[in-house]
Amino acid sequence: MAANLDDVGIQNYPAGALCDTVEYEAVVEETFVPACDSRFGAAGTFARMINFTISGAGDLDAALVLGSDGGSAGAITGVTDGGGTRLIVSTEESESNTEFNTFSATGEYYPTAT
């Protein structure tokens, strides 16, 4: 089951891992071209990207790390569940004898990339 940002409460990401936090930031680059009289001429956006971080307890899902599954197995619903390209920048896992295993992953998602 993918983490769904529209639902409030404790969620699994995926089944067996507890999702503590998901943080994301949508970023877009823009360009502005003035008209010959220095007024507004045209503007456009490009390079749409979403920076995200997910962390929780349990084992880090291989589908997220490999970035190979755009479906529910490695997706963060509403963030990385489209048909674009996901790039995982860093991952971290820890194990303990007295507590749950923990994980975190940071990445970039390009929704329009093929």
A tleap script that builds the chain and sets N, CA, C and O, in Angstrom:
source leaprc.protein.ff14SB
mol = sequence {
  NMET ALA ALA ASN LEU ASP ASP VAL GLY ILE
  GLN ASN TYR PRO ALA GLY ALA LEU CYS ASP
  THR VAL GLU TYR GLU ALA VAL VAL GLU GLU
  THR PHE VAL PRO ALA CYS ASP SER ARG PHE
  GLY ALA ALA GLY THR PHE ALA ARG MET ILE
  ASN PHE THR ILE SER GLY ALA GLY ASP LEU
  ASP ALA ALA LEU VAL LEU GLY SER ASP GLY
  GLY SER ALA GLY ALA ILE THR GLY VAL THR
  ASP GLY GLY GLY THR ARG LEU ILE VAL SER
  THR GLU GLU SER GLU SER ASN THR GLU PHE
  ASN THR PHE SER ALA THR GLY GLU TYR TYR
  PRO THR ALA CTHR
}
set mol.1.N position { 0.850 -1.181 0.000 }
set mol.1.CA position { 0.000 0.000 0.000 }
set mol.1.C position { 0.883 1.227 0.000 }
set mol.1.O position { 1.824 1.315 0.789 }
set mol.2.N position { 0.600 2.154 -0.856 }
set mol.2.CA position { 1.376 3.384 -0.922 }
set mol.2.C position { 0.915 4.375 0.129 }
set mol.2.O position { -0.252 4.374 0.522 }
set mol.3.N position { 1.823 5.217 0.583 }
set mol.3.CA position { 1.439 6.298 1.484 }
set mol.3.C position { 0.586 7.284 0.710 }
set mol.3.O position { 0.918 7.634 -0.423 }
set mol.4.N position { -0.500 7.734 1.300 }
set mol.4.CA position { -1.412 8.648 0.627 }
set mol.4.C position { -1.493 9.936 1.424 }
set mol.4.O position { -1.957 9.929 2.565 }
set mol.5.N position { -1.051 11.035 0.847 }
set mol.5.CA position { -1.008 12.302 1.564 }
set mol.5.C position { -2.390 12.878 1.815 }
set mol.5.O position { -2.533 13.804 2.613 }
set mol.6.N position { -3.426 12.342 1.140 }
set mol.6.CA position { -4.783 12.828 1.344 }
set mol.6.C position { -5.426 12.233 2.586 }
set mol.6.O position { -6.438 12.749 3.061 }
set mol.7.N position { -4.860 11.158 3.122 }
set mol.7.CA position { -5.418 10.498 4.300 }
set mol.7.C position { -4.666 10.925 5.545 }
set mol.7.O position { -3.436 10.989 5.545 }
set mol.8.N position { -5.408 11.218 6.611 }
set mol.8.CA position { -4.804 11.602 7.879 }
set mol.8.C position { -4.700 10.358 8.757 }
set mol.8.O position { -5.629 9.551 8.794 }
set mol.9.N position { -3.593 10.196 9.455 }
set mol.9.CA position { -3.445 9.083 10.379 }
set mol.9.C position { -2.236 8.239 10.059 }
set mol.9.O position { -1.449 8.570 9.172 }
set mol.10.N position { -2.090 7.136 10.793 }
set mol.10.CA position { -0.954 6.242 10.625 }
set mol.10.C position { -1.138 5.451 9.339 }
set mol.10.O position { -2.212 4.903 9.088 }
set mol.11.N position { -0.092 5.392 8.526 }
set mol.11.CA position { -0.157 4.678 7.258 }
set mol.11.C position { 1.058 3.777 7.107 }
set mol.11.O position { 2.123 4.044 7.662 }
set mol.12.N position { 0.879 2.719 6.357 }
set mol.12.CA position { 1.999 1.851 6.000 }
set mol.12.C position { 2.573 2.282 4.669 }
set mol.12.O position { 1.835 2.679 3.768 }
set mol.13.N position { 3.877 2.205 4.543 }
set mol.13.CA position { 4.539 2.478 3.268 }
set mol.13.C position { 5.694 1.521 3.093 }
set mol.13.O position { 6.652 1.648 3.854 }
set mol.14.N position { 5.706 0.610 2.205 }
set mol.14.CA position { 4.495 -0.124 1.804 }
set mol.14.C position { 4.095 -1.006 2.957 }
set mol.14.O position { 4.491 -0.724 4.088 }
set mol.15.N position { 3.335 -2.057 2.738 }
set mol.15.CA position { 2.891 -2.923 3.833 }
set mol.15.C position { 4.101 -3.406 4.621 }
set mol.15.O position { 5.041 -3.953 4.046 }
set mol.16.N position { 4.083 -3.206 5.928 }
set mol.16.CA position { 5.190 -3.642 6.776 }
set mol.16.C position { 6.089 -2.513 7.222 }
set mol.16.O position { 6.870 -2.696 8.156 }
set mol.17.N position { 6.014 -1.359 6.598 }
set mol.17.CA position { 6.832 -0.210 7.003 }
set mol.17.C position { 5.908 0.922 7.432 }
set mol.17.O position { 4.943 1.239 6.737 }
set mol.18.N position { 6.202 1.526 8.570 }
set mol.18.CA position { 5.397 2.625 9.091 }
set mol.18.C position { 5.952 3.936 8.575 }
set mol.18.O position { 7.117 4.256 8.809 }
set mol.19.N position { 5.136 4.685 7.883 }
set mol.19.CA position { 5.549 5.972 7.327 }
set mol.19.C position { 5.354 7.052 8.387 }
set mol.19.O position { 4.222 7.377 8.744 }
set mol.20.N position { 6.465 7.612 8.895 }
set mol.20.CA position { 6.382 8.691 9.880 }
set mol.20.C position { 6.140 10.036 9.213 }
set mol.20.O position { 5.219 10.765 9.579 }
set mol.21.N position { 6.982 10.361 8.225 }
set mol.21.CA position { 6.860 11.663 7.571 }
set mol.21.C position { 7.105 11.555 6.075 }
set mol.21.O position { 7.894 10.732 5.610 }
set mol.22.N position { 6.422 12.391 5.347 }
set mol.22.CA position { 6.688 12.610 3.930 }
set mol.22.C position { 6.713 14.117 3.738 }
set mol.22.O position { 5.735 14.808 4.021 }
set mol.23.N position { 7.832 14.614 3.257 }
set mol.23.CA position { 7.963 16.037 2.974 }
set mol.23.C position { 8.266 16.195 1.498 }
set mol.23.O position { 9.068 15.442 0.944 }
set mol.24.N position { 7.636 17.163 0.857 }
set mol.24.CA position { 7.918 17.379 -0.557 }
set mol.24.C position { 7.770 18.852 -0.914 }
set mol.24.O position { 7.057 19.609 -0.255 }
set mol.25.N position { 8.459 19.225 -1.964 }
set mol.25.CA position { 8.454 20.599 -2.453 }
set mol.25.C position { 8.401 20.554 -3.976 }
set mol.25.O position { 9.263 19.955 -4.619 }
set mol.26.N position { 7.393 21.183 -4.539 }
set mol.26.CA position { 7.284 21.265 -5.992 }
set mol.26.C position { 8.077 22.483 -6.466 }
set mol.26.O position { 7.918 23.587 -5.946 }
set mol.27.N position { 8.935 22.258 -7.465 }
set mol.27.CA position { 9.814 23.310 -7.966 }
set mol.27.C position { 9.638 23.414 -9.478 }
set mol.27.O position { 9.488 22.401 -10.162 }
set mol.28.N position { 9.655 24.615 -9.987 }
set mol.28.CA position { 9.581 24.825 -11.428 }
set mol.28.C position { 10.474 26.007 -11.786 }
set mol.28.O position { 10.539 26.989 -11.046 }
set mol.29.N position { 11.148 25.914 -12.904 }
set mol.29.CA position { 11.946 27.032 -13.391 }
set mol.29.C position { 11.104 27.840 -14.358 }
set mol.29.O position { 10.264 27.297 -15.076 }
set mol.30.N position { 11.333 29.132 -14.369 }
set mol.30.CA position { 10.561 29.984 -15.268 }
set mol.30.C position { 11.480 30.866 -16.103 }
set mol.30.O position { 12.635 31.113 -15.758 }
set mol.31.N position { 10.932 31.318 -17.187 }
set mol.31.CA position { 11.667 32.249 -18.036 }
set mol.31.C position { 10.737 33.389 -18.416 }
set mol.31.O position { 9.540 33.183 -18.616 }
set mol.32.N position { 11.284 34.581 -18.515 }
set mol.32.CA position { 10.511 35.777 -18.855 }
set mol.32.C position { 11.198 36.469 -20.025 }
set mol.32.O position { 12.405 36.711 -19.991 }
set mol.33.N position { 10.441 36.780 -21.038 }
set mol.33.CA position { 10.965 37.483 -22.213 }
set mol.33.C position { 10.213 38.805 -22.334 }
set mol.33.O position { 9.014 38.804 -22.614 }
set mol.34.N position { 10.898 39.941 -22.127 }
set mol.34.CA position { 10.203 41.224 -22.230 }
set mol.34.C position { 9.932 41.584 -23.695 }
set mol.34.O position { 10.633 41.143 -24.606 }
set mol.35.N position { 8.905 42.388 -23.885 }
set mol.35.CA position { 8.617 42.917 -25.219 }
set mol.35.C position { 9.641 44.003 -25.541 }
set mol.35.O position { 10.419 44.405 -24.676 }
set mol.36.N position { 9.637 44.469 -26.771 }
set mol.36.CA position { 10.646 45.460 -27.178 }
set mol.36.C position { 10.511 46.777 -26.425 }
set mol.36.O position { 11.468 47.550 -26.386 }
set mol.37.N position { 9.352 47.062 -25.823 }
set mol.37.CA position { 9.183 48.292 -25.038 }
set mol.37.C position { 9.344 48.025 -23.531 }
set mol.37.O position { 8.904 48.835 -22.715 }
set mol.38.N position { 9.954 46.927 -23.167 }
set mol.38.CA position { 10.262 46.519 -21.786 }
set mol.38.C position { 9.039 46.100 -20.985 }
set mol.38.O position { 9.155 45.850 -19.785 }
set mol.39.N position { 7.893 46.016 -21.601 }
set mol.39.CA position { 6.729 45.488 -20.912 }
set mol.39.C position { 6.751 43.966 -20.981 }
set mol.39.O position { 7.662 43.358 -21.544 }
set mol.40.N position { 5.720 43.375 -20.392 }
set mol.40.CA position { 5.613 41.926 -20.409 }
set mol.40.C position { 5.467 41.433 -21.837 }
set mol.40.O position { 4.611 41.902 -22.586 }
set mol.41.N position { 6.312 40.482 -22.201 }
set mol.41.CA position { 6.233 39.903 -23.531 }
set mol.41.C position { 5.693 38.493 -23.481 }
set mol.41.O position { 4.637 38.203 -24.042 }
set mol.42.N position { 6.409 37.625 -22.814 }
set mol.42.CA position { 5.981 36.236 -22.689 }
set mol.42.C position { 6.687 35.616 -21.499 }
set mol.42.O position { 7.736 36.086 -21.060 }
set mol.43.N position { 6.092 34.557 -20.990 }
set mol.43.CA position { 6.687 33.823 -19.879 }
set mol.43.C position { 6.366 32.349 -20.063 }
set mol.43.O position { 5.370 31.983 -20.689 }
set mol.44.N position { 7.209 31.534 -19.519 }
set mol.44.CA position { 6.985 30.101 -19.608 }
set mol.44.C position { 7.669 29.386 -18.463 }
set mol.44.O position { 8.589 29.918 -17.842 }
set mol.45.N position { 7.214 28.178 -18.191 }
set mol.45.CA position { 7.826 27.364 -17.149 }
set mol.45.C position { 8.372 26.086 -17.767 }
set mol.45.O position { 7.884 25.622 -18.797 }
set mol.46.N position { 9.377 25.530 -17.131 }
set mol.46.CA position { 9.976 24.288 -17.598 }
set mol.46.C position { 10.664 23.602 -16.430 }
set mol.46.O position { 10.778 24.174 -15.346 }
set mol.47.N position { 11.118 22.388 -16.650 }
set mol.47.CA position { 11.864 21.605 -15.657 }
set mol.47.C position { 11.082 21.448 -14.359 }
set mol.47.O position { 11.612 21.695 -13.276 }
set mol.48.N position { 9.811 21.033 -14.471 }
set mol.48.CA position { 9.012 20.772 -13.273 }
set mol.48.C position { 9.625 19.599 -12.515 }
set mol.48.O position { 9.969 18.578 -13.110 }
set mol.49.N position { 9.759 19.751 -11.187 }
set mol.49.CA position { 10.419 18.744 -10.369 }
set mol.49.C position { 9.812 18.760 -8.975 }
set mol.49.O position { 9.347 19.799 -8.507 }
set mol.50.N position { 9.817 17.605 -8.312 }
set mol.50.CA position { 9.369 17.511 -6.926 }
set mol.50.C position { 10.506 16.908 -6.110 }
set mol.50.O position { 10.942 15.789 -6.381 }
set mol.51.N position { 10.988 17.645 -5.112 }
set mol.51.CA position { 11.977 17.133 -4.163 }
set mol.51.C position { 11.204 16.487 -3.016 }
set mol.51.O position { 10.259 17.088 -2.504 }
set mol.52.N position { 11.581 15.278 -2.600 }
set mol.52.CA position { 10.842 14.623 -1.530 }
set mol.52.C position { 11.780 13.899 -0.572 }
set mol.52.O position { 12.889 13.503 -0.928 }
set mol.53.N position { 11.293 13.741 0.655 }
set mol.53.CA position { 11.955 12.955 1.687 }
set mol.53.C position { 10.879 12.133 2.375 }
set mol.53.O position { 9.827 12.659 2.740 }
set mol.54.N position { 11.138 10.848 2.553 }
set mol.54.CA position { 10.220 9.971 3.259 }
set mol.54.C position { 11.000 9.257 4.348 }
set mol.54.O position { 12.137 8.840 4.127 }
set mol.55.N position { 10.395 9.113 5.531 }
set mol.55.CA position { 11.081 8.419 6.621 }
set mol.55.C position { 10.056 7.661 7.447 }
set mol.55.O position { 8.869 7.985 7.454 }
set mol.56.N position { 10.547 6.642 8.143 }
set mol.56.CA position { 9.646 5.856 8.967 }
set mol.56.C position { 10.347 4.697 9.630 }
set mol.56.O position { 11.574 4.649 9.718 }
set mol.57.N position { 9.531 3.754 10.098 }
set mol.57.CA position { 10.036 2.566 10.779 }
set mol.57.C position { 9.738 1.344 9.931 }
set mol.57.O position { 8.708 1.273 9.261 }
set mol.58.N position { 10.638 0.399 9.966 }
set mol.58.CA position { 10.521 -0.795 9.144 }
set mol.58.C position { 11.670 -0.821 8.152 }
set mol.58.O position { 12.676 -0.139 8.347 }
set mol.59.N position { 11.528 -1.599 7.096 }
set mol.59.CA position { 12.572 -1.712 6.090 }
set mol.59.C position { 12.275 -0.813 4.903 }
set mol.59.O position { 11.123 -0.697 4.485 }
set mol.60.N position { 13.294 -0.180 4.360 }
set mol.60.CA position { 13.154 0.671 3.183 }
set mol.60.C position { 12.771 -0.200 1.995 }
set mol.60.O position { 13.418 -1.212 1.728 }
set mol.61.N position { 11.730 0.189 1.290 }
set mol.61.CA position { 11.215 -0.612 0.182 }
set mol.61.C position { 12.147 -0.565 -1.020 }
set mol.61.O position { 12.548 0.516 -1.454 }
set mol.62.N position { 12.495 -1.729 -1.560 }
set mol.62.CA position { 13.402 -1.806 -2.708 }
set mol.62.C position { 12.839 -1.109 -3.935 }
set mol.62.O position { 13.604 -0.566 -4.732 }
set mol.63.N position { 11.509 -1.109 -4.111 }
set mol.63.CA position { 10.911 -0.464 -5.280 }
set mol.63.C position { 11.163 1.041 -5.270 }
set mol.63.O position { 11.331 1.646 -6.328 }
set mol.64.N position { 11.189 1.647 -4.092 }
set mol.64.CA position { 11.482 3.075 -4.006 }
set mol.64.C position { 12.945 3.331 -4.301 }
set mol.64.O position { 13.274 4.247 -5.055 }
set mol.65.N position { 13.824 2.540 -3.721 }
set mol.65.CA position { 15.264 2.750 -3.897 }
set mol.65.C position { 15.668 2.569 -5.357 }
set mol.65.O position { 16.421 3.376 -5.902 }
set mol.66.N position { 15.170 1.520 -5.982 }
set mol.66.CA position { 15.517 1.262 -7.373 }
set mol.66.C position { 14.839 2.233 -8.318 }
set mol.66.O position { 15.302 2.441 -9.439 }
set mol.67.N position { 13.737 2.831 -7.867 }
set mol.67.CA position { 13.022 3.767 -8.722 }
set mol.67.C position { 12.418 3.091 -9.933 }
set mol.67.O position { 12.113 3.747 -10.929 }
set mol.68.N position { 12.241 1.763 -9.852 }
set mol.68.CA position { 11.807 1.022 -11.025 }
set mol.68.C position { 10.306 0.901 -11.140 }
set mol.68.O position { 9.800 0.510 -12.192 }
set mol.69.N position { 9.585 1.224 -10.091 }
set mol.69.CA position { 8.149 1.009 -10.099 }
set mol.69.C position { 7.425 2.334 -9.907 }
set mol.69.O position { 7.496 2.933 -8.834 }
set mol.70.N position { 6.733 2.788 -10.934 }
set mol.70.CA position { 5.953 4.010 -10.817 }
set mol.70.C position { 4.589 3.747 -10.226 }
set mol.70.O position { 3.807 4.680 -10.043 }
set mol.71.N position { 4.282 2.486 -9.920 }
set mol.71.CA position { 2.994 2.128 -9.362 }
set mol.71.C position { 2.989 2.178 -7.856 }
set mol.71.O position { 3.819 2.846 -7.239 }
set mol.72.N position { 2.041 1.462 -7.265 }
set mol.72.CA position { 1.829 1.575 -5.827 }
set mol.72.C position { 2.968 0.989 -5.001 }
set mol.72.O position { 3.138 1.389 -3.849 }
set mol.73.N position { 3.752 0.063 -5.538 }
set mol.73.CA position { 4.794 -0.572 -4.735 }
set mol.73.C position { 5.867 0.409 -4.287 }
set mol.73.O position { 6.388 0.273 -3.181 }
set mol.74.N position { 6.210 1.383 -5.104 }
set mol.74.CA position { 7.251 2.321 -4.714 }
set mol.74.C position { 6.803 3.766 -4.770 }
set mol.74.O position { 7.620 4.679 -4.651 }
set mol.75.N position { 5.504 3.979 -4.952 }
set mol.75.CA position { 5.016 5.338 -5.156 }
set mol.75.C position { 4.599 5.999 -3.853 }
set mol.75.O position { 4.208 5.329 -2.897 }
set mol.76.N position { 4.688 7.304 -3.830 }
set mol.76.CA position { 4.126 8.115 -2.764 }
set mol.76.C position { 2.937 8.810 -3.413 }
set mol.76.O position { 3.124 9.734 -4.206 }
set mol.77.N position { 1.724 8.386 -3.093 }
set mol.77.CA position { 0.529 8.876 -3.768 }
set mol.77.C position { 0.459 10.396 -3.719 }
set mol.77.O position { 0.575 11.000 -2.653 }
set mol.78.N position { 0.271 11.000 -4.871 }
set mol.78.CA position { 0.200 12.445 -4.972 }
set mol.78.C position { 1.539 13.123 -5.124 }
set mol.78.O position { 1.599 14.331 -5.352 }
set mol.79.N position { 2.623 12.365 -5.002 }
set mol.79.CA position { 3.965 12.933 -5.144 }
set mol.79.C position { 4.726 12.248 -6.268 }
set mol.79.O position { 5.168 12.913 -7.204 }
set mol.80.N position { 4.885 10.932 -6.194 }
set mol.80.CA position { 5.696 10.223 -7.194 }
set mol.80.C position { 4.933 9.099 -7.874 }
set mol.80.O position { 5.539 8.113 -8.292 }
set mol.81.N position { 3.615 9.223 -7.994 }
set mol.81.CA position { 2.827 8.124 -8.529 }
set mol.81.C position { 2.449 8.308 -9.995 }
set mol.81.O position { 1.588 7.583 -10.493 }
set mol.82.N position { 3.056 9.241 -10.689 }
set mol.82.CA position { 2.761 9.456 -12.097 }
set mol.82.C position { 3.680 8.662 -13.002 }
set mol.82.O position { 4.344 7.725 -12.559 }
set mol.83.N position { 3.719 9.038 -14.268 }
set mol.83.CA position { 4.505 8.296 -15.236 }
set mol.83.C position { 5.873 8.879 -15.494 }
set mol.83.O position { 6.494 8.532 -16.499 }
set mol.84.N position { 6.371 9.742 -14.642 }
set mol.84.CA position { 7.659 10.380 -14.862 }
set mol.84.C position { 8.827 9.521 -14.415 }
set mol.84.O position { 8.735 8.294 -14.380 }
set mol.85.N position { 9.932 10.181 -14.072 }
set mol.85.CA position { 11.160 9.500 -13.662 }
set mol.85.C position { 11.521 9.900 -12.248 }
set mol.85.O position { 11.500 11.081 -11.901 }
set mol.86.N position { 11.855 8.905 -11.425 }
set mol.86.CA position { 12.227 9.136 -10.035 }
set mol.86.C position { 13.721 8.904 -9.882 }
set mol.86.O position { 14.250 7.905 -10.369 }
set mol.87.N position { 14.401 9.822 -9.207 }
set mol.87.CA position { 15.838 9.713 -8.953 }
set mol.87.C position { 16.045 9.745 -7.443 }
set mol.87.O position { 15.747 10.747 -6.794 }
set mol.88.N position { 16.555 8.652 -6.887 }
set mol.88.CA position { 16.825 8.592 -5.450 }
set mol.88.C position { 18.230 9.144 -5.215 }
set mol.88.O position { 19.208 8.630 -5.758 }
set mol.89.N position { 18.318 10.194 -4.399 }
set mol.89.CA position { 19.587 10.874 -4.150 }
set mol.89.C position { 20.323 10.235 -2.980 }
set mol.89.O position { 21.542 10.074 -3.035 }
set mol.90.N position { 19.602 9.868 -1.920 }
set mol.90.CA position { 20.259 9.239 -0.773 }
set mol.90.C position { 19.268 8.364 -0.011 }
set mol.90.O position { 18.062 8.614 -0.011 }
set mol.91.N position { 19.801 7.343 0.631 }
set mol.91.CA position { 18.995 6.483 1.495 }
set mol.91.C position { 19.755 6.241 2.794 }
set mol.91.O position { 20.983 6.312 2.840 }
set mol.92.N position { 19.001 5.956 3.835 }
set mol.92.CA position { 19.618 5.677 5.128 }
set mol.92.C position { 18.755 4.647 5.852 }
set mol.92.O position { 17.530 4.765 5.871 }
set mol.93.N position { 19.383 3.651 6.441 }
set mol.93.CA position { 18.682 2.647 7.228 }
set mol.93.C position { 19.446 2.419 8.521 }
set mol.93.O position { 20.670 2.537 8.559 }
set mol.94.N position { 18.719 2.095 9.573 }
set mol.94.CA position { 19.389 1.750 10.828 }
set mol.94.C position { 18.670 0.578 11.467 }
set mol.94.O position { 17.465 0.396 11.290 }
set mol.95.N position { 19.428 -0.215 12.212 }
set mol.95.CA position { 18.896 -1.374 12.924 }
set mol.95.C position { 19.247 -1.258 14.393 }
set mol.95.O position { 20.280 -0.698 14.759 }
set mol.96.N position { 18.376 -1.793 15.224 }
set mol.96.CA position { 18.591 -1.750 16.662 }
set mol.96.C position { 18.012 -3.016 17.291 }
set mol.96.O position { 17.041 -3.579 16.785 }
set mol.97.N position { 18.602 -3.451 18.375 }
set mol.97.CA position { 18.074 -4.605 19.103 }
set mol.97.C position { 16.891 -4.233 19.979 }
set mol.97.O position { 16.095 -5.099 20.342 }
set mol.98.N position { 16.763 -2.969 20.321 }
set mol.98.CA position { 15.720 -2.554 21.261 }
set mol.98.C position { 14.604 -1.739 20.629 }
set mol.98.O position { 13.607 -1.460 21.295 }
set mol.99.N position { 14.736 -1.344 19.361 }
set mol.99.CA position { 13.724 -0.527 18.701 }
set mol.99.C position { 13.473 -1.053 17.299 }
set mol.99.O position { 14.167 -1.955 16.830 }
set mol.100.N position { 12.487 -0.491 16.641 }
set mol.100.CA position { 12.202 -0.857 15.257 }
set mol.100.C position { 13.318 -0.377 14.341 }
set mol.100.O position { 13.997 0.603 14.648 }
set mol.101.N position { 13.511 -1.057 13.227 }
set mol.101.CA position { 14.408 -0.555 12.189 }
set mol.101.C position { 13.834 0.755 11.663 }
set mol.101.O position { 12.616 0.928 11.622 }
set mol.102.N position { 14.698 1.668 11.264 }
set mol.102.CA position { 14.231 2.942 10.700 }
set mol.102.C position { 14.850 3.141 9.323 }
set mol.102.O position { 15.889 2.565 9.000 }
set mol.103.N position { 14.190 3.971 8.520 }
set mol.103.CA position { 14.679 4.261 7.173 }
set mol.103.C position { 14.352 5.692 6.800 }
set mol.103.O position { 13.460 6.313 7.378 }
set mol.104.N position { 15.086 6.205 5.825 }
set mol.104.CA position { 14.746 7.478 5.196 }
set mol.104.C position { 15.319 7.465 3.789 }
set mol.104.O position { 16.335 6.825 3.520 }
set mol.105.N position { 14.658 8.177 2.907 }
set mol.105.CA position { 15.121 8.308 1.534 }
set mol.105.C position { 14.819 9.707 1.044 }
set mol.105.O position { 13.770 10.274 1.352 }
set mol.106.N position { 15.734 10.253 0.290 }
set mol.106.CA position { 15.574 11.577 -0.301 }
set mol.106.C position { 15.716 11.424 -1.810 }
set mol.106.O position { 16.581 10.698 -2.299 }
set mol.107.N position { 14.854 12.118 -2.531 }
set mol.107.CA position { 14.919 11.973 -3.984 }
set mol.107.C position { 14.300 13.138 -4.725 }
set mol.107.O position { 13.818 14.111 -4.144 }
set mol.108.N position { 14.338 12.989 -6.035 }
set mol.108.CA position { 13.773 13.968 -6.950 }
set mol.108.C position { 12.866 13.230 -7.917 }
set mol.108.O position { 13.203 12.141 -8.384 }
set mol.109.N position { 11.731 13.812 -8.215 }
set mol.109.CA position { 10.781 13.209 -9.141 }
set mol.109.C position { 10.505 14.198 -10.272 }
set mol.109.O position { 10.133 15.346 -10.029 }
set mol.110.N position { 10.690 13.746 -11.495 }
set mol.110.CA position { 10.474 14.563 -12.685 }
set mol.110.C position { 9.234 14.025 -13.396 }
set mol.110.O position { 9.340 13.058 -14.150 }
set mol.111.N position { 8.050 14.628 -13.176 }
set mol.111.CA position { 6.812 14.073 -13.689 }
set mol.111.C position { 6.694 14.078 -15.211 }
set mol.111.O position { 5.928 13.286 -15.758 }
set mol.112.N position { 7.415 14.929 -15.902 }
set mol.112.CA position { 7.288 14.997 -17.354 }
set mol.112.C position { 8.437 14.296 -18.083 }
set mol.112.O position { 8.448 14.250 -19.313 }
set mol.113.N position { 9.395 13.756 -17.345 }
set mol.113.CA position { 10.536 13.074 -17.960 }
set mol.113.C position { 10.113 11.701 -18.468 }
set mol.113.O position { 9.223 11.064 -17.904 }
set mol.114.N position { 10.759 11.259 -19.533 }
set mol.114.CA position { 10.459 9.934 -20.072 }
set mol.114.C position { 11.702 9.081 -20.069 }
set mol.114.O position { 11.657 7.924 -20.487 }
savepdb mol mol.pdb
quit
